Amino acid sequence: MGTSFATVTEEEGVSVTSAEVDGFTFSELWFPENYVQASFEPELPYLAVVLEGALVKSFPRRALELGRAYAVVIPVGATHGARFGSEGARILIVRPRSASDPIAGCFDRVAELRGRELTWLAWRLAGELRASDAAAPLAAEGFALELLAATTREARVERSTARPPAWLRSAEELLRARLTDRIGLGELAETIGVNPTYLARAFRVHYGLSVGEYGRRLRLAWAAAELARGEKPLAEIAASAGFADQSHFTRVFRRQVGTTPARYRERARSRTFQDQ
C-alpha cells in the first residue's frame, strides 16, 4: 500500500494531518478533551468544519458554540481562542493560497454556518487526506474548491434576508435528530405542520437538495464517523444508518465517497496507528 500525500505531526498534544496542494493548505486536527487554545490572531483566513466533538470559540465581543456539522469562517486578524469539550474535537481546516487570493476576499467577517454541502464535502476532503493513490492530491484540491465555493454561497445567504424560516430550520433539525430513523417527507411535513409539497419546494430552495438526498447525506456522514472510530461491524453501521443491508450500504457509500466502507475504515485505522 502506498503512502498518503499528507503528513502527520503532533503539536502541543494536537494531532495534525495536513497537506498543501497548489497553494491550498488542508488540515485535519484532533484536539484532546478539554483542550484550551490560547488566543491568537490568524494571518490567513480559514474555514473550520467540526466533524466530531464540540468547542467554543471566544472572540473579544462574542462566543460561538460549535458542535458536530457546524462550520465557521475566520477572516484575517480575527483574534480568538478556543476551549474544547469533554470529548475533544476533530476539525477540518481549509486555508486559501494567501490573504490576497480572490476567494479570501469572501471571508471578510466571522460567520457561523451549517447545512447544505459543507459537512459532506469536509468529510470527503478528510478522506482524501488519508488516501495513498496518485489521484488523492487532485481529488483533495477539487473538494477544497467545492468546499470554499459552498462556503462563499452560505456566507452570502447568511447576509441576506432569505434565511430559512423557523419551521424549515425545525425540519432540518428533525432530520439530523432522527437521521437513523429515515423519516419520510410526509411524516416530516406532518410533524412540522406544513403541506408536503410546500416543504419539499422550500427545502430545496434553501438547502440546495431534496429532503431525501439531504437525509441520505446526513446518514452517510454519520456512517463515515462511525467507520473512522473503527468499533462497530459494517453490517451494524449499515442497519443503524437505515440501509437495507451491508451490500446496499457499500454500493451507496462507494458511489458517494469514492471508496468502500472497508477501505475507508482501513485508512482511518492507518492514520490512528501513525498517531500512536
Rosetta blueprint (number, residue, H / E / L):
1 M L
2 G L
3 T L
4 S L
5 F L
6 A L
7 T E
8 V E
9 T E
10 E E
11 E E
12 E L
13 G L
14 V E
15 S E
16 V E
17 T E
18 S E
19 A E
20 E E
21 V E
22 D L
23 G L
24 F E
25 T E
26 F E
27 S E
28 E E
29 L E
30 W E
31 F E
32 P L
33 E L
34 N L
35 Y L
36 V E
37 Q E
38 A E
39 S E
40 F E
41 E L
42 P L
43 E L
44 L L
45 P L
46 Y E
47 L E
48 A E
49 V E
50 V E
51 L E
52 E E
53 G E
54 A E
55 L E
56 V E
57 K E
58 S E
59 F L
60 P L
61 R L
62 R L
63 A E
64 L E
65 E E
66 L E
67 G L
68 R L
69 A L
70 Y E
71 A E
72 V E
73 V E
74 I E
75 P L
76 V L
77 G L
78 A L
79 T L
80 H E
81 G E
82 A E
83 R E
84 F E
85 G E
86 S E
87 E E
88 G E
89 A E
90 R E
91 I E
92 L E
93 I E
94 V E
95 R E
96 P L
97 R L
98 S L
99 A L
100 S L
101 D L
102 P H
103 I H
104 A H
105 G H
106 C H
107 F L
108 D L
109 R L
110 V L
111 A E
112 E E
113 L E
114 R E
115 G L
116 R L
117 E L
118 L H
119 T H
120 W H
121 L H
122 A H
123 W H
124 R H
125 L H
126 A H
127 G H
128 E H
129 L H
130 R L
131 A L
132 S L
133 D L
134 A L
135 A L
136 A H
137 P H
138 L H
139 A H
140 A H
141 E H
142 G H
143 F H
144 A H
145 L H
146 E H
147 L H
148 L H
149 A H
150 A H
151 T H
152 T H
153 R H
154 E H
155 A H
156 R H
157 V H
158 E H
159 R H
160 S L
161 T L
162 A L
163 R L
164 P L
165 P L
166 A H
167 W H
168 L H
169 R H
170 S H
171 A H
172 E H
173 E H
174 L H
175 L H
176 R H
177 A H
178 R L
179 L L
180 T L
181 D L
182 R L
183 I L
184 G L
185 L H
186 G H
187 E H
188 L H
189 A H
190 E H
191 T H
192 I H
193 G L
194 V L
195 N L
196 P H
197 T H
198 Y H
199 L H
200 A H
201 R H
202 A H
203 F H
204 R H
205 V H
206 H H
207 Y H
208 G L
209 L L
210 S L
211 V H
212 G H
213 E H
214 Y H
215 G H
216 R H
217 R H
218 L H
219 R H
220 L H
221 A H
222 W H
223 A H
224 A H
225 A H
226 E H
227 L H
228 A H
229 R H
230 G L
231 E L
232 K L
233 P L
234 L H
235 A H
236 E H
237 I H
238 A H
239 A H
240 S H
241 A L
242 G L
243 F L
244 A L
245 D L
246 Q H
247 S H
248 H H
249 F H
250 T H
251 R H
252 V H
253 F H
254 R H
255 R H
256 Q H
257 V H
258 G L
259 T L
260 T L
261 P H
262 A H
263 R H
264 Y H
265 R H
266 E H
267 R H
268 A H
269 R H
270 S H
271 R H
272 T H
273 F H
274 Q H
275 D H
276 Q L
